[in-house]
Amino acid sequence: MLSIQLIRDRPDLVRAGLARRGEDLSVVDRVLALDEERRKLTTEADRLRAIRNEVSRKLGRMAEKPPELIAEMRAIGDRIKDLEARLSGIDAELNDLLLAIPNLPDPSVPDGRDERDNVVVRTWGEPQVPDFPPKPHWDLGELLDIIDFERGARLSGSRFYILKGAGARLQRALITWMLDVHTREHGYTEIYPPYLVRREVMLGSGQLPKFYDNLYHDEEDDLWLIPTAEVPLLNLHRDEILEPGTLPLYYVAYSACFRREKAAAGRDTRGIKRVHQFDKVEMFKFVEPADSNEELEKMVRDAEDILQRLGLPYRVVLRCVGDLGFTATKGYDLEVWAPGVQEWLEVSSCSNVGDFQCRRANIRYRPAPRARPEYPHALNGSGVALPRTMIAILENYQQPDGSVVIPEVLRPYLHGEEVIRPPR
């Protein structure tokens, strides 16, 4: 959420940022008009309360209560009630508008309309050019008997699947290994979060109201299935003031993620690239505002470290404003090469959201003892996401006979298993 003070003091800056995103700029004018009306009505209500208090003191000192003073009190009370009702309506509209305004892009973010305008900032490794026709992961999954699309659809419908045998073990090994690297070497604290959260938790993270149609919701208890562990990790410190010396905080969590993917209807329907339920290891940071851009670069390097150890060719892409997430002020994508589907697959998205989410979730910190609380900056990043990493492993490590070599770093987590072979 943007600060109302920022919109009030620097409306042209806000308009310029929203214009880069292609947003309707009239929202700024509406916010300013409501803010001005709210302040006028608040001043009037405070003035009338002061008068009412003074009249009440006078009446308290009188043995007989003059009818005209009693009538004045009633009139003032009615006027205050009317002002409070109007203020309540203004507050509700103003809050709804502020919740719907996206974050402002950092000046270093390039202009552009969509992912085609993103900027590749570096690459690692060379995309595989096998000396045999590479199979896509759906063919490999069937050949190796490790992915079952038919039974997944039978259980839950389209865009669900089952991992079995070596496929399930490989994914479990990936998750455990990634958590070990992030906690033992990158300095993150592991969290196991709930997968169902309250409405206010979704609001704090920026999932609501923007992405309502893309979320799974239990109506009876008003609980929401998380689309990413970012949601509960941010809200770990909801409504808290962190003491001096607490920051930075690094968290990492494995979770299943649930997305309806309505906006992607008809896209990538084959295989496991875009599904309704998937696993992800998520990194999250709370940091001092002055350090957040440096912390973003470090988070990207932590995700790169995972891909390098897996031996997967990848590229780091700076997202343009048209591809920037709703909450982000700056972000990078990490894309791995998958030779079977012949495309770059996003397996990590790392973002600096500034104080945007912390304002929504009311998370503050004290820079020094007895200092006035301020909003920290928050960052999130996949470290990394499945199943696209599984796709990249299967397609990059496939052999001519359809077998798949297991990356060396994962073998200790698979009891020394080195190759997944087709069943005989």
Contacts in CASP RR format, 6 or more apart in sequence:
PFRMAT RR
TARGET T0000
AUTHOR 0000-0000-0000
METHOD contacts of the structure
MODEL  1
MLSIQLIRDRPDLVRAGLARRGEDLSVVDRVLALDEERRKLTTEADRLRA
IRNEVSRKLGRMAEKPPELIAEMRAIGDRIKDLEARLSGIDAELNDLLLA
IPNLPDPSVPDGRDERDNVVVRTWGEPQVPDFPPKPHWDLGELLDIIDFE
RGARLSGSRFYILKGAGARLQRALITWMLDVHTREHGYTEIYPPYLVRRE
VMLGSGQLPKFYDNLYHDEEDDLWLIPTAEVPLLNLHRDEILEPGTLPLY
YVAYSACFRREKAAAGRDTRGIKRVHQFDKVEMFKFVEPADSNEELEKMV
RDAEDILQRLGLPYRVVLRCVGDLGFTATKGYDLEVWAPGVQEWLEVSSC
SNVGDFQCRRANIRYRPAPRARPEYPHALNGSGVALPRTMIAILENYQQP
DGSVVIPEVLRPYLHGEEVIRPPR
1 98 0 8 1.000
1 99 0 8 1.000
1 101 0 8 1.000
1 356 0 8 1.000
1 359 0 8 1.000
1 360 0 8 1.000
2 14 0 8 1.000
2 98 0 8 1.000
2 101 0 8 1.000
2 103 0 8 1.000
2 104 0 8 1.000
2 356 0 8 1.000
2 359 0 8 1.000
3 355 0 8 1.000
3 359 0 8 1.000
4 31 0 8 1.000
4 35 0 8 1.000
4 94 0 8 1.000
4 98 0 8 1.000
6 13 0 8 1.000
6 14 0 8 1.000
7 14 0 8 1.000
7 28 0 8 1.000
7 31 0 8 1.000
7 32 0 8 1.000
7 35 0 8 1.000
8 32 0 8 1.000
8 35 0 8 1.000
11 28 0 8 1.000
11 32 0 8 1.000
13 104 0 8 1.000
14 28 0 8 1.000
14 104 0 8 1.000
15 25 0 8 1.000
15 28 0 8 1.000
17 104 0 8 1.000
17 105 0 8 1.000
18 24 0 8 1.000
18 25 0 8 1.000
18 27 0 8 1.000
18 28 0 8 1.000
18 101 0 8 1.000
18 102 0 8 1.000
18 104 0 8 1.000
19 25 0 8 1.000
20 105 0 8 1.000
20 109 0 8 1.000
20 111 0 8 1.000
20 321 0 8 1.000
21 102 0 8 1.000
21 105 0 8 1.000
21 321 0 8 1.000
21 322 0 8 1.000
21 324 0 8 1.000
22 321 0 8 1.000
22 322 0 8 1.000
23 101 0 8 1.000
23 102 0 8 1.000
27 97 0 8 1.000
27 100 0 8 1.000
27 101 0 8 1.000
30 97 0 8 1.000
31 94 0 8 1.000
31 97 0 8 1.000
31 98 0 8 1.000
31 101 0 8 1.000
34 90 0 8 1.000
34 93 0 8 1.000
34 94 0 8 1.000
34 97 0 8 1.000
35 94 0 8 1.000
37 90 0 8 1.000
38 87 0 8 1.000
38 90 0 8 1.000
38 91 0 8 1.000
38 94 0 8 1.000
41 83 0 8 1.000
41 86 0 8 1.000
41 87 0 8 1.000
41 90 0 8 1.000
42 87 0 8 1.000
44 83 0 8 1.000
45 80 0 8 1.000
45 83 0 8 1.000
45 84 0 8 1.000
45 87 0 8 1.000
48 76 0 8 1.000
48 77 0 8 1.000
48 79 0 8 1.000
48 80 0 8 1.000
48 83 0 8 1.000
49 80 0 8 1.000
51 76 0 8 1.000
52 73 0 8 1.000
52 76 0 8 1.000
52 77 0 8 1.000
52 80 0 8 1.000
55 69 0 8 1.000
55 72 0 8 1.000
55 73 0 8 1.000
55 76 0 8 1.000
56 73 0 8 1.000
58 69 0 8 1.000
59 65 0 8 1.000
59 69 0 8 1.000
59 70 0 8 1.000
59 73 0 8 1.000
96 209 0 8 1.000
99 203 0 8 1.000
99 206 0 8 1.000
99 208 0 8 1.000
99 209 0 8 1.000
99 360 0 8 1.000
100 209 0 8 1.000
100 210 0 8 1.000
102 325 0 8 1.000
102 326 0 8 1.000
102 327 0 8 1.000
103 325 0 8 1.000
103 326 0 8 1.000
103 327 0 8 1.000
103 328 0 8 1.000
103 329 0 8 1.000
103 353 0 8 1.000
103 354 0 8 1.000
103 356 0 8 1.000
104 329 0 8 1.000
105 321 0 8 1.000
105 324 0 8 1.000
105 329 0 8 1.000
105 330 0 8 1.000
106 293 0 8 1.000
106 329 0 8 1.000
106 330 0 8 1.000
106 352 0 8 1.000
108 330 0 8 1.000
109 318 0 8 1.000
109 319 0 8 1.000
109 320 0 8 1.000
109 321 0 8 1.000
109 324 0 8 1.000
109 329 0 8 1.000
109 330 0 8 1.000
109 331 0 8 1.000
110 117 0 8 1.000
110 118 0 8 1.000
110 119 0 8 1.000
110 318 0 8 1.000
110 320 0 8 1.000
110 321 0 8 1.000
111 117 0 8 1.000
111 320 0 8 1.000
111 321 0 8 1.000
112 320 0 8 1.000
112 321 0 8 1.000
112 322 0 8 1.000
112 323 0 8 1.000
113 320 0 8 1.000
113 322 0 8 1.000
114 320 0 8 1.000
114 322 0 8 1.000
114 323 0 8 1.000
115 319 0 8 1.000
115 320 0 8 1.000
115 323 0 8 1.000
117 320 0 8 1.000
117 322 0 8 1.000
117 323 0 8 1.000
118 317 0 8 1.000
118 318 0 8 1.000
118 319 0 8 1.000
118 320 0 8 1.000
118 323 0 8 1.000
118 333 0 8 1.000
119 317 0 8 1.000
119 318 0 8 1.000
119 320 0 8 1.000
120 315 0 8 1.000
120 316 0 8 1.000
120 317 0 8 1.000
120 318 0 8 1.000
121 316 0 8 1.000
121 317 0 8 1.000
121 318 0 8 1.000
121 332 0 8 1.000
122 315 0 8 1.000
122 316 0 8 1.000
123 313 0 8 1.000
123 314 0 8 1.000
123 315 0 8 1.000
123 316 0 8 1.000
124 304 0 8 1.000
124 307 0 8 1.000
124 308 0 8 1.000
124 313 0 8 1.000
124 314 0 8 1.000
124 315 0 8 1.000
125 311 0 8 1.000
125 313 0 8 1.000
125 314 0 8 1.000
126 313 0 8 1.000
127 313 0 8 1.000
127 337 0 8 1.000
127 339 0 8 1.000
128 134 0 8 1.000
128 313 0 8 1.000
128 337 0 8 1.000
128 339 0 8 1.000
128 395 0 8 1.000
128 396 0 8 1.000
129 339 0 8 1.000
130 339 0 8 1.000
130 398 0 8 1.000
130 400 0 8 1.000
132 400 0 8 1.000
134 339 0 8 1.000
134 340 0 8 1.000
134 395 0 8 1.000
134 398 0 8 1.000
135 143 0 8 1.000
135 340 0 8 1.000
135 395 0 8 1.000
135 398 0 8 1.000
135 402 0 8 1.000
136 270 0 8 1.000
136 271 0 8 1.000
136 340 0 8 1.000
136 341 0 8 1.000
136 395 0 8 1.000
137 147 0 8 1.000
137 271 0 8 1.000
137 272 0 8 1.000
137 338 0 8 1.000
137 340 0 8 1.000
137 341 0 8 1.000
137 390 0 8 1.000
137 391 0 8 1.000
137 394 0 8 1.000
137 395 0 8 1.000
138 147 0 8 1.000
138 149 0 8 1.000
138 270 0 8 1.000
138 271 0 8 1.000
138 272 0 8 1.000
140 394 0 8 1.000
140 395 0 8 1.000
140 398 0 8 1.000
140 402 0 8 1.000
140 404 0 8 1.000
141 147 0 8 1.000
141 394 0 8 1.000
143 402 0 8 1.000
143 422 0 8 1.000
144 166 0 8 1.000
144 167 0 8 1.000
144 402 0 8 1.000
144 403 0 8 1.000
144 404 0 8 1.000
144 420 0 8 1.000
144 421 0 8 1.000
144 422 0 8 1.000
144 423 0 8 1.000
145 164 0 8 1.000
145 165 0 8 1.000
145 422 0 8 1.000
145 423 0 8 1.000
146 163 0 8 1.000
146 164 0 8 1.000
146 165 0 8 1.000
146 166 0 8 1.000
146 167 0 8 1.000
146 168 0 8 1.000
146 170 0 8 1.000
146 420 0 8 1.000
147 161 0 8 1.000
147 162 0 8 1.000
147 163 0 8 1.000
147 164 0 8 1.000
147 167 0 8 1.000
147 271 0 8 1.000
147 272 0 8 1.000
148 161 0 8 1.000
148 162 0 8 1.000
148 163 0 8 1.000
148 164 0 8 1.000
149 161 0 8 1.000
149 162 0 8 1.000
149 271 0 8 1.000
151 162 0 8 1.000
152 160 0 8 1.000
152 161 0 8 1.000
152 162 0 8 1.000
153 160 0 8 1.000
153 161 0 8 1.000
155 162 0 8 1.000
156 276 0 8 1.000
156 277 0 8 1.000
158 269 0 8 1.000
159 261 0 8 1.000
159 269 0 8 1.000
159 274 0 8 1.000
159 275 0 8 1.000
159 276 0 8 1.000
160 275 0 8 1.000
160 276 0 8 1.000
160 277 0 8 1.000
161 271 0 8 1.000
161 272 0 8 1.000
161 275 0 8 1.000
163 170 0 8 1.000
163 171 0 8 1.000
166 417 0 8 1.000
166 420 0 8 1.000
167 390 0 8 1.000
167 420 0 8 1.000
169 414 0 8 1.000
169 417 0 8 1.000
170 390 0 8 1.000
170 393 0 8 1.000
170 406 0 8 1.000
170 410 0 8 1.000
170 414 0 8 1.000
170 420 0 8 1.000
171 279 0 8 1.000
171 386 0 8 1.000
171 387 0 8 1.000
171 390 0 8 1.000
172 413 0 8 1.000
173 410 0 8 1.000
173 413 0 8 1.000
173 414 0 8 1.000
174 386 0 8 1.000
174 389 0 8 1.000
174 390 0 8 1.000
174 393 0 8 1.000
174 410 0 8 1.000
175 254 0 8 1.000
175 279 0 8 1.000
175 281 0 8 1.000
175 386 0 8 1.000
176 413 0 8 1.000
177 409 0 8 1.000
177 410 0 8 1.000
177 413 0 8 1.000
178 254 0 8 1.000
178 281 0 8 1.000
178 306 0 8 1.000
178 383 0 8 1.000
178 384 0 8 1.000
179 190 0 8 1.000
179 252 0 8 1.000
179 254 0 8 1.000
179 281 0 8 1.000
181 305 0 8 1.000
181 306 0 8 1.000
181 309 0 8 1.000
182 188 0 8 1.000
182 190 0 8 1.000
182 252 0 8 1.000
182 281 0 8 1.000
182 283 0 8 1.000
182 302 0 8 1.000
182 383 0 8 1.000
183 189 0 8 1.000
183 190 0 8 1.000
183 252 0 8 1.000
186 250 0 8 1.000
186 252 0 8 1.000
186 283 0 8 1.000
186 302 0 8 1.000
186 305 0 8 1.000
187 250 0 8 1.000
188 250 0 8 1.000
188 251 0 8 1.000
188 252 0 8 1.000
188 283 0 8 1.000
189 249 0 8 1.000
189 250 0 8 1.000
189 251 0 8 1.000
189 252 0 8 1.000
190 251 0 8 1.000
190 252 0 8 1.000
190 253 0 8 1.000
191 229 0 8 1.000
191 232 0 8 1.000
191 233 0 8 1.000
191 236 0 8 1.000
191 251 0 8 1.000
191 252 0 8 1.000
191 253 0 8 1.000
192 253 0 8 1.000
192 254 0 8 1.000
193 226 0 8 1.000
193 229 0 8 1.000
193 232 0 8 1.000
193 233 0 8 1.000
193 253 0 8 1.000
193 255 0 8 1.000
194 226 0 8 1.000
194 232 0 8 1.000
195 225 0 8 1.000
195 226 0 8 1.000
195 255 0 8 1.000
195 256 0 8 1.000
195 258 0 8 1.000
196 218 0 8 1.000
196 223 0 8 1.000
196 224 0 8 1.000
196 225 0 8 1.000
196 226 0 8 1.000
197 223 0 8 1.000
197 224 0 8 1.000
197 226 0 8 1.000
197 231 0 8 1.000
197 232 0 8 1.000
197 235 0 8 1.000
198 222 0 8 1.000
198 223 0 8 1.000
198 224 0 8 1.000
199 208 0 8 1.000
199 222 0 8 1.000
199 224 0 8 1.000
200 238 0 8 1.000
201 224 0 8 1.000
201 231 0 8 1.000
201 232 0 8 1.000
201 235 0 8 1.000
201 238 0 8 1.000
202 208 0 8 1.000
202 215 0 8 1.000
202 224 0 8 1.000
202 231 0 8 1.000
203 209 0 8 1.000
203 360 0 8 1.000
204 234 0 8 1.000
204 235 0 8 1.000
204 238 0 8 1.000
204 357 0 8 1.000
204 360 0 8 1.000
204 361 0 8 1.000
205 230 0 8 1.000
205 231 0 8 1.000
205 234 0 8 1.000
205 235 0 8 1.000
205 327 0 8 1.000
205 357 0 8 1.000
205 360 0 8 1.000
205 361 0 8 1.000
206 326 0 8 1.000
206 327 0 8 1.000
206 357 0 8 1.000
206 360 0 8 1.000
207 215 0 8 1.000
207 224 0 8 1.000
207 227 0 8 1.000
207 231 0 8 1.000
208 215 0 8 1.000
208 224 0 8 1.000
210 326 0 8 1.000
211 227 0 8 1.000
211 326 0 8 1.000
213 260 0 8 1.000
213 262 0 8 1.000
213 263 0 8 1.000
214 227 0 8 1.000
214 259 0 8 1.000
214 260 0 8 1.000
214 261 0 8 1.000
214 262 0 8 1.000
214 263 0 8 1.000
215 224 0 8 1.000
215 225 0 8 1.000
215 227 0 8 1.000
215 258 0 8 1.000
215 259 0 8 1.000
215 260 0 8 1.000
216 224 0 8 1.000
216 225 0 8 1.000
216 258 0 8 1.000
216 259 0 8 1.000
216 260 0 8 1.000
217 223 0 8 1.000
217 224 0 8 1.000
217 225 0 8 1.000
218 224 0 8 1.000
218 225 0 8 1.000
225 258 0 8 1.000
226 232 0 8 1.000
226 255 0 8 1.000
226 257 0 8 1.000
226 258 0 8 1.000
227 257 0 8 1.000
227 258 0 8 1.000
227 259 0 8 1.000
228 255 0 8 1.000
228 257 0 8 1.000
228 280 0 8 1.000
228 282 0 8 1.000
228 380 0 8 1.000
229 253 0 8 1.000
229 254 0 8 1.000
229 255 0 8 1.000
229 257 0 8 1.000
229 280 0 8 1.000
229 282 0 8 1.000
229 284 0 8 1.000
230 282 0 8 1.000
230 284 0 8 1.000
230 380 0 8 1.000
230 381 0 8 1.000
232 253 0 8 1.000
232 255 0 8 1.000
233 251 0 8 1.000
233 253 0 8 1.000
233 282 0 8 1.000
233 284 0 8 1.000
233 380 0 8 1.000
234 284 0 8 1.000
234 357 0 8 1.000
234 358 0 8 1.000
234 361 0 8 1.000
234 363 0 8 1.000
234 378 0 8 1.000
234 380 0 8 1.000
235 361 0 8 1.000
236 251 0 8 1.000
237 249 0 8 1.000
237 286 0 8 1.000
237 361 0 8 1.000
237 363 0 8 1.000
238 361 0 8 1.000
238 362 0 8 1.000
238 363 0 8 1.000
239 361 0 8 1.000
239 362 0 8 1.000
239 363 0 8 1.000
240 363 0 8 1.000
240 364 0 8 1.000
241 364 0 8 1.000
241 365 0 8 1.000
241 366 0 8 1.000
241 373 0 8 1.000
242 249 0 8 1.000
242 286 0 8 1.000
242 363 0 8 1.000
242 364 0 8 1.000
242 365 0 8 1.000
242 366 0 8 1.000
242 376 0 8 1.000
243 365 0 8 1.000
243 366 0 8 1.000
244 365 0 8 1.000
244 366 0 8 1.000
244 367 0 8 1.000
244 368 0 8 1.000
244 369 0 8 1.000
244 371 0 8 1.000
246 365 0 8 1.000
247 286 0 8 1.000
247 287 0 8 1.000
247 288 0 8 1.000
247 365 0 8 1.000
247 376 0 8 1.000
248 285 0 8 1.000
248 286 0 8 1.000
248 287 0 8 1.000
248 288 0 8 1.000
248 291 0 8 1.000
248 295 0 8 1.000
249 285 0 8 1.000
249 286 0 8 1.000
249 287 0 8 1.000
250 283 0 8 1.000
250 284 0 8 1.000
250 285 0 8 1.000
251 283 0 8 1.000
251 284 0 8 1.000
251 285 0 8 1.000
252 281 0 8 1.000
252 282 0 8 1.000
252 283 0 8 1.000
252 284 0 8 1.000
252 383 0 8 1.000
253 281 0 8 1.000
253 282 0 8 1.000
253 284 0 8 1.000
254 279 0 8 1.000
254 280 0 8 1.000
254 281 0 8 1.000
254 282 0 8 1.000
255 279 0 8 1.000
255 280 0 8 1.000
255 282 0 8 1.000
256 277 0 8 1.000
256 278 0 8 1.000
256 279 0 8 1.000
257 277 0 8 1.000
257 278 0 8 1.000
257 279 0 8 1.000
257 280 0 8 1.000
258 276 0 8 1.000
258 277 0 8 1.000
259 276 0 8 1.000
260 276 0 8 1.000
261 274 0 8 1.000
261 275 0 8 1.000
261 276 0 8 1.000
264 274 0 8 1.000
267 274 0 8 1.000
268 274 0 8 1.000
272 278 0 8 1.000
272 387 0 8 1.000
272 388 0 8 1.000
272 390 0 8 1.000
272 391 0 8 1.000
273 341 0 8 1.000
273 345 0 8 1.000
273 387 0 8 1.000
273 388 0 8 1.000
273 391 0 8 1.000
275 387 0 8 1.000
278 385 0 8 1.000
278 386 0 8 1.000
278 387 0 8 1.000
279 385 0 8 1.000
279 386 0 8 1.000
279 387 0 8 1.000
280 382 0 8 1.000
280 383 0 8 1.000
280 384 0 8 1.000
280 385 0 8 1.000
280 386 0 8 1.000
281 382 0 8 1.000
281 383 0 8 1.000
281 384 0 8 1.000
281 385 0 8 1.000
282 380 0 8 1.000
282 381 0 8 1.000
282 382 0 8 1.000
282 383 0 8 1.000
283 299 0 8 1.000
283 302 0 8 1.000
283 303 0 8 1.000
283 350 0 8 1.000
283 379 0 8 1.000
283 380 0 8 1.000
283 381 0 8 1.000
283 382 0 8 1.000
283 383 0 8 1.000
284 378 0 8 1.000
284 379 0 8 1.000
284 380 0 8 1.000
284 381 0 8 1.000
285 295 0 8 1.000
285 299 0 8 1.000
285 378 0 8 1.000
285 379 0 8 1.000
285 380 0 8 1.000
286 358 0 8 1.000
286 363 0 8 1.000
286 365 0 8 1.000
286 376 0 8 1.000
286 377 0 8 1.000
286 378 0 8 1.000
287 295 0 8 1.000
287 376 0 8 1.000
287 377 0 8 1.000
287 378 0 8 1.000
287 379 0 8 1.000
288 367 0 8 1.000
288 376 0 8 1.000
288 377 0 8 1.000
289 354 0 8 1.000
289 355 0 8 1.000
289 374 0 8 1.000
289 375 0 8 1.000
289 376 0 8 1.000
289 377 0 8 1.000
291 377 0 8 1.000
292 352 0 8 1.000
292 354 0 8 1.000
292 377 0 8 1.000
292 379 0 8 1.000
293 330 0 8 1.000
293 352 0 8 1.000
295 352 0 8 1.000
295 377 0 8 1.000
295 379 0 8 1.000
296 330 0 8 1.000
296 331 0 8 1.000
296 332 0 8 1.000
296 350 0 8 1.000
296 351 0 8 1.000
296 352 0 8 1.000
296 379 0 8 1.000
299 350 0 8 1.000
299 379 0 8 1.000
299 381 0 8 1.000
300 316 0 8 1.000
300 332 0 8 1.000
300 334 0 8 1.000
300 350 0 8 1.000
302 383 0 8 1.000
303 334 0 8 1.000
303 348 0 8 1.000
303 350 0 8 1.000
303 381 0 8 1.000
303 382 0 8 1.000
303 383 0 8 1.000
303 384 0 8 1.000
304 314 0 8 1.000
304 316 0 8 1.000
304 334 0 8 1.000
306 383 0 8 1.000
306 384 0 8 1.000
307 314 0 8 1.000
307 334 0 8 1.000
307 336 0 8 1.000
307 347 0 8 1.000
307 348 0 8 1.000
307 384 0 8 1.000
309 407 0 8 1.000
309 409 0 8 1.000
310 389 0 8 1.000
310 392 0 8 1.000
310 393 0 8 1.000
310 407 0 8 1.000
310 409 0 8 1.000
310 410 0 8 1.000
311 396 0 8 1.000
311 407 0 8 1.000
312 336 0 8 1.000
312 337 0 8 1.000
312 389 0 8 1.000
312 392 0 8 1.000
312 393 0 8 1.000
312 396 0 8 1.000
313 336 0 8 1.000
313 337 0 8 1.000
313 396 0 8 1.000
314 334 0 8 1.000
314 335 0 8 1.000
314 336 0 8 1.000
314 337 0 8 1.000
314 347 0 8 1.000
315 334 0 8 1.000
315 335 0 8 1.000
315 344 0 8 1.000
316 332 0 8 1.000
316 333 0 8 1.000
316 334 0 8 1.000
317 332 0 8 1.000
317 333 0 8 1.000
317 334 0 8 1.000
317 335 0 8 1.000
318 331 0 8 1.000
318 332 0 8 1.000
319 325 0 8 1.000
319 328 0 8 1.000
319 330 0 8 1.000
319 331 0 8 1.000
319 332 0 8 1.000
319 333 0 8 1.000
319 349 0 8 1.000
324 330 0 8 1.000
324 331 0 8 1.000
325 331 0 8 1.000
325 351 0 8 1.000
327 351 0 8 1.000
327 353 0 8 1.000
327 356 0 8 1.000
327 357 0 8 1.000
328 351 0 8 1.000
328 352 0 8 1.000
328 353 0 8 1.000
329 351 0 8 1.000
329 352 0 8 1.000
329 353 0 8 1.000
329 354 0 8 1.000
329 356 0 8 1.000
330 351 0 8 1.000
330 352 0 8 1.000
331 349 0 8 1.000
331 350 0 8 1.000
331 351 0 8 1.000
331 352 0 8 1.000
332 349 0 8 1.000
332 350 0 8 1.000
332 351 0 8 1.000
333 346 0 8 1.000
333 348 0 8 1.000
333 349 0 8 1.000
333 350 0 8 1.000
334 346 0 8 1.000
334 347 0 8 1.000
334 348 0 8 1.000
334 349 0 8 1.000
334 350 0 8 1.000
334 382 0 8 1.000
334 384 0 8 1.000
335 344 0 8 1.000
335 345 0 8 1.000
335 346 0 8 1.000
335 347 0 8 1.000
336 344 0 8 1.000
336 345 0 8 1.000
336 347 0 8 1.000
336 388 0 8 1.000
336 389 0 8 1.000
336 392 0 8 1.000
336 396 0 8 1.000
337 343 0 8 1.000
337 344 0 8 1.000
337 345 0 8 1.000
337 392 0 8 1.000
337 396 0 8 1.000
338 344 0 8 1.000
338 345 0 8 1.000
338 388 0 8 1.000
338 391 0 8 1.000
338 392 0 8 1.000
338 395 0 8 1.000
338 396 0 8 1.000
339 395 0 8 1.000
339 396 0 8 1.000
340 395 0 8 1.000
341 391 0 8 1.000
341 395 0 8 1.000
345 388 0 8 1.000
345 391 0 8 1.000
345 392 0 8 1.000
346 385 0 8 1.000
346 388 0 8 1.000
347 382 0 8 1.000
347 384 0 8 1.000
347 385 0 8 1.000
347 388 0 8 1.000
347 389 0 8 1.000
347 392 0 8 1.000
348 381 0 8 1.000
348 382 0 8 1.000
348 383 0 8 1.000
348 384 0 8 1.000
348 385 0 8 1.000
349 381 0 8 1.000
349 382 0 8 1.000
350 379 0 8 1.000
350 380 0 8 1.000
350 381 0 8 1.000
350 382 0 8 1.000
351 379 0 8 1.000
351 380 0 8 1.000
351 381 0 8 1.000
352 377 0 8 1.000
352 379 0 8 1.000
353 377 0 8 1.000
353 378 0 8 1.000
353 379 0 8 1.000
353 380 0 8 1.000
354 377 0 8 1.000
354 378 0 8 1.000
354 379 0 8 1.000
355 375 0 8 1.000
355 376 0 8 1.000
355 377 0 8 1.000
355 378 0 8 1.000
356 378 0 8 1.000
357 363 0 8 1.000
357 378 0 8 1.000
358 364 0 8 1.000
358 375 0 8 1.000
358 376 0 8 1.000
358 377 0 8 1.000
358 378 0 8 1.000
359 375 0 8 1.000
363 375 0 8 1.000
363 376 0 8 1.000
363 378 0 8 1.000
364 373 0 8 1.000
364 374 0 8 1.000
364 375 0 8 1.000
364 376 0 8 1.000
365 373 0 8 1.000
365 374 0 8 1.000
365 375 0 8 1.000
365 376 0 8 1.000
366 372 0 8 1.000
366 373 0 8 1.000
366 374 0 8 1.000
367 374 0 8 1.000
393 404 0 8 1.000
393 407 0 8 1.000
394 404 0 8 1.000
397 404 0 8 1.000
397 405 0 8 1.000
397 406 0 8 1.000
397 407 0 8 1.000
398 404 0 8 1.000
399 405 0 8 1.000
399 419 0 8 1.000
401 422 0 8 1.000
402 422 0 8 1.000
403 419 0 8 1.000
403 420 0 8 1.000
403 421 0 8 1.000
403 422 0 8 1.000
404 419 0 8 1.000
404 420 0 8 1.000
405 418 0 8 1.000
405 419 0 8 1.000
406 414 0 8 1.000
406 417 0 8 1.000
406 418 0 8 1.000
406 419 0 8 1.000
406 420 0 8 1.000
411 417 0 8 1.000
411 418 0 8 1.000
END
